[in-house]
Amino acid sequence: MPNLGPMEIIAILAIVFLLFGATRLPKLGRSMGQSIRGFKTGLNEDAPADDEEEAGKDAEVDSAAPRKDAAADKDAADKDDPPAS
Protein backbone atom coordinates (compact mmCIF):
# COMPACT_ATOMS: atom_id res chain seq x y z
CA MET A 1 0.00 0.00 0.00
CA PRO A 2 1.52 3.32 -1.03
CA ASN A 3 2.18 6.03 1.52
CA LEU A 4 0.04 9.14 1.35
CA GLY A 5 2.08 12.30 1.50
CA PRO A 6 0.80 15.82 2.10
CA MET A 7 0.32 16.50 -1.63
CA GLU A 8 -1.80 13.37 -2.10
CA ILE A 9 -3.99 14.27 0.87
CA ILE A 10 -4.51 17.80 -0.48
CA ALA A 11 -5.45 16.36 -3.87
CA ILE A 12 -7.99 13.98 -2.28
CA LEU A 13 -9.51 16.82 -0.24
CA ALA A 14 -9.76 19.00 -3.36
CA ILE A 15 -11.57 16.23 -5.25
CA VAL A 16 -13.98 15.71 -2.33
CA PHE A 17 -14.63 19.46 -2.20
CA LEU A 18 -15.34 19.56 -5.93
CA LEU A 19 -17.64 16.53 -5.80
CA PHE A 20 -19.73 17.52 -2.81
CA GLY A 21 -19.45 21.30 -2.77
CA ALA A 22 -19.21 23.75 0.09
CA THR A 23 -22.85 23.39 1.20
CA ARG A 24 -22.85 19.60 1.56
CA LEU A 25 -19.55 19.20 3.41
CA PRO A 26 -20.80 20.53 6.78
CA LYS A 27 -23.90 18.33 6.52
CA LEU A 28 -21.75 15.28 5.76
CA GLY A 29 -19.46 16.02 8.69
CA ARG A 30 -22.40 16.53 11.03
CA SER A 31 -24.09 13.30 9.97
CA MET A 32 -20.84 11.35 10.33
CA GLY A 33 -20.35 12.78 13.83
CA GLN A 34 -23.89 11.82 14.83
CA SER A 35 -23.35 8.31 13.46
CA ILE A 36 -20.14 7.87 15.42
CA ARG A 37 -21.79 9.25 18.58
CA GLY A 38 -24.71 6.85 18.16
CA PHE A 39 -22.33 3.94 17.67
CA LYS A 40 -20.43 4.81 20.86
CA THR A 41 -23.61 5.11 22.93
CA GLY A 42 -24.77 1.79 21.52
CA LEU A 43 -21.55 0.17 22.69
CA ASN A 44 -21.80 1.75 26.13
CA GLU A 45 -25.40 0.63 26.66
CA ASP A 46 -24.28 -2.99 27.11
CA ALA A 47 -21.46 -2.22 29.54
CA PRO A 48 -23.57 -0.78 32.44
CA ALA A 49 -25.90 -3.80 32.33
CA ASP A 50 -22.92 -6.08 32.96
CA ASP A 51 -21.75 -3.87 35.84
CA GLU A 52 -25.21 -3.90 37.44
CA GLU A 53 -25.35 -7.69 37.32
CA GLU A 54 -21.97 -7.96 39.03
CA ALA A 55 -23.03 -5.42 41.66
CA GLY A 56 -26.21 -7.42 42.29
CA LYS A 57 -24.17 -10.59 42.80
CA ASP A 58 -21.91 -8.80 45.27
CA ALA A 59 -24.93 -7.54 47.22
CA GLU A 60 -26.37 -11.06 47.41
CA VAL A 61 -23.09 -12.39 48.78
CA ASP A 62 -22.87 -9.57 51.34
CA SER A 63 -26.44 -10.06 52.55
CA ALA A 64 -25.93 -13.83 52.99
CA ALA A 65 -22.89 -13.38 55.23
CA PRO A 66 -23.62 -12.55 58.89
CA ARG A 67 -22.50 -9.14 60.01
CA LYS A 68 -20.12 -9.07 62.94
CA ASP A 69 -20.71 -5.35 63.46
CA ALA A 70 -24.38 -5.85 64.32
CA ALA A 71 -23.53 -8.31 67.11
CA ALA A 72 -20.82 -6.00 68.45
CA ASP A 73 -23.23 -3.04 68.40
CA LYS A 74 -25.83 -5.04 70.35
CA ASP A 75 -23.28 -6.06 72.99
CA ALA A 76 -22.13 -2.44 73.33
CA ALA A 77 -25.72 -1.27 73.73
CA ASP A 78 -26.36 -3.90 76.43
CA LYS A 79 -23.31 -2.76 78.39
CA ASP A 80 -24.46 0.87 78.33
CA ASP A 81 -27.97 0.10 79.64
CA PRO A 82 -28.23 -0.46 83.38
CA PRO A 83 -29.84 -3.74 84.37
CA ALA A 84 -33.56 -3.55 85.06
CA SER A 85 -34.44 -3.95 88.78
PAFI-925077 format. One line per 10 residues: number of its first residue (from 1); their letters; for each residue x, y, z of N, C-alpha, C. Coordinates in steps of 0.02 Angstrom, whole numbers, m for minus. Example, Ala and Ser with C-alpha at 12.3 -4.5 7.8 and 13.67 -1.06 7.14 Angstrom:
! residues 2
1	AS	660,m284,390,615,m225,390,660,m165,390  642,m112,354,684,m53,357,645,2,394;
This chain:
! residues 85
1	MPNLGPMEII	43,m59,0,0,0,0,45,62,0  33,107,m47,76,166,m52,63,215,6  115,250,24,109,301,76,76,364,47  34,395,88,2,457,68,41,516,97  68,556,54,104,615,75,57,674,79  82,732,98,40,791,105,8,813,38  44,805,m17,16,825,m82,m42,779,m102  m36,715,m88,m90,669,m105,m153,683,m64  m142,698,0,m199,714,44,m234,777,20  m196,827,1,m225,890,m24,m264,877,m88;
11	AILAIVFLLF	m237,834,m131,m272,818,m194,m338,782,m180  m338,735,m132,m399,699,m114,m451,747,m85  m429,792,m41,m476,841,m12,m505,888,m65  m463,907,m114,m488,950,m168,m541,914,m210  m529,850,m224,m578,811,m263,m644,804,m224  m638,791,m158,m699,785,m117,m736,852,m116  m700,907,m110,m731,973,m110,m767,987,m176  m736,967,m231,m767,978,m297,m829,933,m307  m825,872,m282,m882,826,m290,m943,847,m248  m931,863,m186,m987,876,m140,m1005,950,m133;
21	GATRLPKLGR	m958,994,m144,m972,1065,m139,m969,1090,m67  m969,1156,m61,m961,1187,5,m1023,1180,48  m1081,1173,19,m1142,1170,60,m1153,1100,89  m1131,1048,54,m1143,980,78,m1090,956,128  m1031,984,126,m977,960,170,m995,967,245  m1021,1023,268,m1040,1027,339,m1095,976,358  m1142,965,313,m1195,916,326,m1166,846,331  m1119,830,286,m1088,764,288,m1048,754,352  m1011,805,372,m973,801,434,m1018,793,495  m1073,830,496,m1120,826,552,m1152,757,555;
31	SMGQSIRGFK	m1173,731,498,m1204,665,498,m1155,610,517  m1092,616,496,m1042,567,517,m1029,571,591  m1027,631,619,m1017,639,691,m1075,609,731  m1137,620,708,m1194,591,742,m1193,515,737  m1172,488,681,m1167,416,673,m1116,386,721  m1059,418,726,m1007,393,771,m1030,398,843  m1063,454,861,m1089,463,929,m1141,409,945  m1185,395,898,m1235,343,908,m1204,274,916  m1152,261,878,m1117,197,884,m1085,190,952  m1054,243,977,m1022,240,1043,m1073,230,1098;
41	TGLNEDAPAD	m1130,265,1095,m1181,256,1146,m1210,185,1143  m1215,158,1083,m1239,89,1076,m1191,40,1108  m1126,52,1102,m1077,8,1134,m1079,15,1210  m1090,76,1235,m1090,88,1307,m1154,65,1340  m1208,54,1303,m1270,32,1333,m1263,m39,1362  m1223,m81,1331,m1214,m149,1355,m1169,m152,1417  m1121,m108,1422,m1073,m111,1477,m1106,m99,1545  m1149,m49,1556,m1178,m39,1622,m1222,m98,1644  m1254,m132,1598,m1295,m190,1616,m1251,m244,1647  m1192,m255,1620,m1146,m304,1648,m1123,m283,1717;
51	DEEEAGKDAE	m1109,m218,1727,m1087,m193,1792,m1142,m201,1844  m1205,m189,1825,m1260,m195,1872,m1270,m267,1894  m1261,m314,1848,m1267,m385,1866,m1214,m405,1916  m1152,m382,1906,m1099,m398,1952,m1111,m366,2019  m1137,m304,2020,m1152,m271,2083,m1207,m308,2120  m1256,m333,2084,m1310,m371,2115,m1285,m435,2146  m1238,m469,2113,m1209,m530,2140,m1170,m515,2203  m1133,m459,2204,m1095,m440,2264,m1142,m425,2321  m1199,m393,2308,m1246,m377,2361,m1277,m441,2389  m1290,m490,2347,m1318,m553,2370,m1269,m588,2416;
61	VDSAAPRKDA	m1205,m587,2398,m1154,m620,2439,m1148,m584,2506  m1149,m517,2505,m1143,m478,2567,m1203,m490,2613  m1263,m495,2585,m1322,m503,2628,m1325,m573,2657  m1295,m623,2625,m1296,m691,2649,m1247,m701,2707  m1195,m662,2709,m1145,m669,2761,m1168,m632,2824  m1160,m662,2883,m1181,m627,2945,m1135,m568,2958  m1164,m517,2985,m1125,m457,3000,m1100,m460,3071  m1036,m453,3080,m1006,m454,3147,m1019,m388,3182  m1025,m333,3144,m1035,m268,3173,m1102,m264,3210  m1153,m296,3184,m1219,m293,3216,m1217,m326,3285;
71	AADKDAADKD	m1182,m382,3291,m1177,m416,3356,m1136,m373,3404  m1082,m342,3380,m1041,m300,3423,m1080,m239,3445  m1121,m210,3402,m1162,m152,3420,m1213,m171,3473  m1242,m230,3469,m1292,m252,3517,m1259,m263,3585  m1199,m292,3587,m1164,m303,3650,m1145,m236,3681  m1125,m188,3641,m1107,m122,3667,m1167,m87,3695  m1225,m94,3662,m1286,m64,3687,m1308,m95,3752  m1299,m161,3759,m1318,m195,3821,m1274,m173,3879  m1211,m160,3867,m1165,m138,3920,m1182,m67,3944  m1206,m25,3899,m1223,44,3917,m1287,48,3958;
81	DPPAS	m1335,4,3946,m1399,5,3982,m1390,m27,4051  m1415,7,4102,m1411,m23,4169,m1461,m81,4173  m1446,m131,4212,m1492,m187,4219,m1558,m165,4250  m1612,m195,4227,m1678,m178,4253,m1687,m210,4321  m1714,m171,4371,m1722,m197,4439,m1792,m222,4450;
